[in-house]
Every structure is written in structure tokens, then in C-alpha cells.
Amino acid sequence: MNAQQLQNRLRSSSPPLLLHVLPEEIFSAQRIAGSQNACVYETAFLNHVARLAPQKHQDIVVYGAGTGSLDCP
């Protein structure tokens, strides 16, 4: 997904949950506006995601640091 596609999805009538998956200190320093944080490195990651997206039908767009980072294969 590129930036324009993401903007279109976020402006749609059913926007996805935008999920930043890096630690809180990185999220606090830099993030996409409107995103939520659930650190993929925490053991409670799935619990955080379930709390942030209680409706199972809501799409989720997950992002982290990008290519070359341990959060992206």
C-alpha cells in the first residue's frame, strides 16, 4: 500500500485501524496522525490489538519502521 492508497482508505466511510507496532518511545517521537500503538515486541501484543479493534470485521493497517527493520521481513 502506498501513501495515496492509505489516505484514501483513511478517508473512506469505513477506515481501517492504523496500528503502529514499535515501542511506545518510538511511537511518541514519530507516528502517522490518528494511529494507535501496540508494540509487537510485548507479550501482551494480541491483547492490545483486541482492545484497540474490538470489532472483528474492522480492517487493520499495520506499520513499523520499514524495510531493513526487525519489524518488517
NORZIZI-V814588 format. One record per run of one state. SS is the DSSP state (2 for helix, 1 for strand, 0 for the rest). FROM is the first residue (numbers start at 0). LEN is the number of residues. If there is no record, write none. Layout:
ss;from;len
SS;FROM;LEN
SS;FROM;LEN
This chain:
ss;from;len
0;0;2
2;2;8
0;10;6
1;16;4
0;20;3
2;23;6
0;29;6
1;35;2
0;37;7
2;44;8
0;52;7
1;59;4
0;63;10
